[in-house]
Amino acid sequence: MGDFNVVLGAHEHSRGARNPARPSLELMAFLDEAHLHDMDTYGPQFTWSTSATMLPRISSDHHPILLQLHKTSGHVVRPFRFQHMWTSHRSFTHTVSASWAQHTTASSPIQLVTQKLKWLKATLKNWNWVTFRNIYVEMEEASEALNVIQSVSALYGDSDDRLLAEIDSMVHLNTVLNQHQINSTQQNRL
């Protein structure tokens, strides 16, 4: 997904450009050659101007944009699925090992494995909730923390402490964004 800062036609321009400019024709040719598709949009026109969330800069002079394409309403019971983003967390291996090391009184190997898998499932569900909470909330909090640091630096200038805090905050936000990307990629495959 990307924004090329070029309109493909008058329907994408708030002032209703009558003729597509040369860059628009070049973009259409590029999209066709690269087998990319312009996403259809639904709802009010130009919602991007009011509904996109601008995130703080991390490693570029551009601010990334967070688009939330859909929301689920109500409580949905989902089957247990291993989340690849879990492996990126430093406490994952210890959490799995501690759950698996619990003693059981199972009388057969299959009962032993079944009991340990049930415990692991419960442990990972709880650990996921405590550790990752809602990934969107985590991204919002990490983004806000970086925004605050960057705003303070803009007002008062850079200091060693603020630069270190900004780097730490960028690393944390980048980690959360990577976890979100891993999770989104996995969810899109389902």
Backbone torsions as a table, in degrees:
resi	resn	phi	psi	omega
1	MET	NA	137.8	179.3
2	GLY	-160.5	160.3	176.6
3	ASP	-116.4	118.5	-175.4
4	PHE	-95.3	6.5	179.2
5	ASN	57.0	32.3	178.6
6	VAL	-139.2	139.5	176.6
7	VAL	-92.3	144.6	179.2
8	LEU	-89.3	-17.4	179.8
9	GLY	-171.9	175.7	-176.8
10	ALA	-61.6	-28.7	-178.6
11	HIS	-66.2	-16.5	-179.5
12	GLU	-100.6	4.1	-174.7
13	HIS	-118.4	129.9	-175.8
14	SER	-67.5	-21.7	178.7
15	ARG	-99.1	7.3	174.0
16	GLY	62.1	55.0	179.2
17	ALA	-53.1	133.1	-174.9
18	ARG	-78.7	-42.3	-178.0
19	ASN	-120.3	129.9	177.7
20	PRO	-61.8	137.5	179.4
21	ALA	-75.6	165.7	-179.6
22	ARG	-53.9	-43.2	178.5
23	PRO	-58.1	-31.6	178.6
24	SER	-65.8	-41.4	178.5
25	LEU	-66.3	-38.6	177.2
26	GLU	-64.3	-40.6	178.8
27	LEU	-64.6	-42.0	178.5
28	MET	-60.1	-42.3	178.9
29	ALA	-64.4	-42.4	178.5
30	PHE	-62.2	-47.0	-179.9
31	LEU	-59.6	-41.2	179.7
32	ASP	-66.1	-45.8	-178.3
33	GLU	-65.5	-36.9	-178.3
34	ALA	-86.9	0.9	-178.9
35	HIS	58.6	39.9	175.8
36	LEU	-99.4	157.0	-176.8
37	HIS	-125.2	139.1	173.5
38	ASP	-75.9	125.6	-177.7
39	MET	-73.3	133.2	173.3
40	ASP	-70.0	146.7	177.6
41	THR	-118.5	153.0	-179.5
42	TYR	-128.7	156.3	179.1
43	GLY	93.0	-164.1	-177.5
44	PRO	-59.5	146.9	178.0
45	GLN	-69.0	149.9	174.1
46	PHE	59.2	35.7	179.2
47	THR	-66.4	-19.7	179.6
48	TRP	-58.8	-27.2	-176.3
49	SER	-73.8	-19.6	-177.8
50	THR	-122.9	-16.0	-173.8
51	SER	-109.0	-13.6	178.8
52	ALA	-76.2	146.6	178.3
53	THR	-104.9	119.4	178.7
54	MET	-84.5	124.1	179.4
55	LEU	-93.0	161.5	178.7
56	PRO	-70.8	156.7	177.8
57	ARG	-63.8	142.3	176.0
58	ILE	-117.1	-61.7	-176.2
59	SER	-134.3	26.5	-177.7
60	SER	-149.9	167.7	174.7
61	ASP	-87.7	3.0	176.0
62	HIS	-103.2	146.9	175.2
63	HIS	-88.7	126.1	175.1
64	PRO	-68.9	156.8	-179.1
65	ILE	-116.3	132.0	177.0
66	LEU	-98.5	120.7	176.2
67	LEU	-111.4	126.1	174.8
68	GLN	-103.1	112.2	-171.7
69	LEU	-79.7	-28.3	178.7
70	HIS	-158.1	156.7	175.7
71	LYS	-124.3	147.5	172.8
72	THR	-98.7	143.1	179.0
73	SER	-111.6	143.6	179.5
74	GLY	78.6	176.7	-179.1
75	HIS	-89.5	125.5	179.7
76	VAL	-115.0	126.3	176.4
77	VAL	-83.2	120.1	-178.1
78	ARG	-113.3	147.5	176.2
79	PRO	-68.5	155.1	179.1
80	PHE	-68.4	130.9	176.0
81	ARG	-137.4	136.5	174.8
82	PHE	-65.6	132.0	-179.9
83	GLN	-104.7	118.5	-177.5
84	HIS	-60.5	-28.1	180.0
85	MET	-63.1	-23.4	179.3
86	TRP	-58.4	-37.3	-175.8
87	THR	-65.6	-16.3	179.7
88	SER	-83.5	-6.9	-178.6
89	HIS	-92.3	138.7	-174.0
90	ARG	-63.9	-25.1	-177.0
91	SER	-96.1	2.7	-176.1
92	PHE	-60.9	-52.7	-176.3
93	THR	-59.6	-43.1	178.9
94	HIS	-63.6	-41.4	-179.5
95	THR	-61.2	-45.6	179.3
96	VAL	-64.9	-46.3	-178.9
97	SER	-60.4	-44.1	-178.8
98	ALA	-64.5	-40.5	178.5
99	SER	-65.9	-44.6	-176.4
100	TRP	-68.5	-26.5	-177.0
101	ALA	-79.5	-6.8	179.6
102	GLN	-60.5	142.1	-178.5
103	HIS	-79.1	140.5	177.4
104	THR	-131.6	155.8	179.1
105	THR	-106.4	26.2	-179.8
106	ALA	-59.8	144.1	-175.8
107	SER	-93.5	-12.2	179.4
108	SER	-137.1	159.0	180.0
109	PRO	-58.3	-38.9	-179.5
110	ILE	-67.6	-38.5	176.6
111	GLN	-66.2	-37.6	178.2
112	LEU	-60.8	-50.5	-179.3
113	VAL	-64.2	-42.5	179.8
114	THR	-60.5	-46.3	-180.0
115	GLN	-63.2	-44.3	-179.1
116	LYS	-65.6	-37.7	177.6
117	LEU	-66.8	-38.4	176.2
118	LYS	-62.2	-44.9	178.3
119	TRP	-63.1	-43.1	-179.4
120	LEU	-63.1	-41.7	178.0
121	LYS	-58.9	-48.8	179.7
122	ALA	-63.5	-41.9	179.8
123	THR	-62.0	-46.9	-178.4
124	LEU	-68.0	-36.0	176.1
125	LYS	-61.6	-46.5	179.3
126	ASN	-65.8	-46.7	-179.7
127	TRP	-60.2	-42.2	178.1
128	ASN	-60.0	-45.3	-178.5
129	TRP	-63.8	-44.5	-178.3
130	VAL	-72.2	-42.9	-173.4
131	THR	-79.7	-46.1	-174.6
132	PHE	-101.5	-15.6	-175.9
133	ARG	43.7	-125.9	174.6
134	ASN	-105.3	120.7	-174.8
135	ILE	-59.6	-30.2	178.9
136	TYR	-70.3	-39.0	176.2
137	VAL	-64.2	-43.2	179.2
138	GLU	-60.6	-43.4	178.6
139	MET	-64.4	-41.6	-179.2
140	GLU	-63.8	-43.9	180.0
141	GLU	-66.5	-42.2	179.1
142	ALA	-65.7	-39.6	178.7
143	SER	-65.5	-44.3	179.4
144	GLU	-63.4	-40.9	178.6
145	ALA	-60.8	-42.9	178.6
146	LEU	-67.9	-39.2	176.7
147	ASN	-58.8	-43.2	-179.7
148	VAL	-62.2	-47.0	-179.8
149	ILE	-61.9	-44.5	-179.7
150	GLN	-67.0	-35.0	176.9
151	SER	-66.8	-43.2	178.5
152	VAL	-63.0	-42.0	178.4
153	SER	-64.2	-37.6	178.6
154	ALA	-66.1	-36.4	-179.4
155	LEU	-76.7	-45.3	-170.9
156	TYR	-109.6	-2.5	-178.2
157	GLY	86.9	166.8	-178.5
158	ASP	-80.1	145.7	170.9
159	SER	-134.9	165.6	179.2
160	ASP	-57.9	-43.4	-179.4
161	ASP	-63.9	-42.9	-179.7
162	ARG	-67.9	-38.3	178.2
163	LEU	-64.5	-41.8	177.1
164	LEU	-64.9	-41.9	178.4
165	ALA	-63.9	-38.9	178.9
166	GLU	-66.5	-41.9	178.0
167	ILE	-62.6	-46.8	178.1
168	ASP	-58.9	-42.8	-179.1
169	SER	-67.6	-38.0	177.0
170	MET	-64.5	-42.2	179.2
171	VAL	-62.3	-44.5	179.6
172	HIS	-62.8	-47.1	179.8
173	LEU	-62.6	-41.7	178.8
174	ASN	-61.7	-40.3	177.4
175	THR	-62.0	-45.6	-179.7
176	VAL	-65.1	-41.8	178.5
177	LEU	-64.7	-38.0	176.2
178	ASN	-64.7	-41.9	177.7
179	GLN	-62.4	-41.1	177.7
180	HIS	-63.0	-42.0	179.4
181	GLN	-62.7	-45.2	178.4
182	ILE	-60.2	-45.3	-179.7
183	ASN	-64.1	-44.2	-179.4
184	SER	-64.2	-41.2	178.1
185	THR	-60.7	-43.9	178.8
186	GLN	-64.8	-43.7	-178.4
187	GLN	-64.5	-35.8	-179.0
188	ASN	-70.3	-21.6	178.2
189	ARG	-79.8	-18.2	-176.3
190	LEU	-77.2	NA	NA
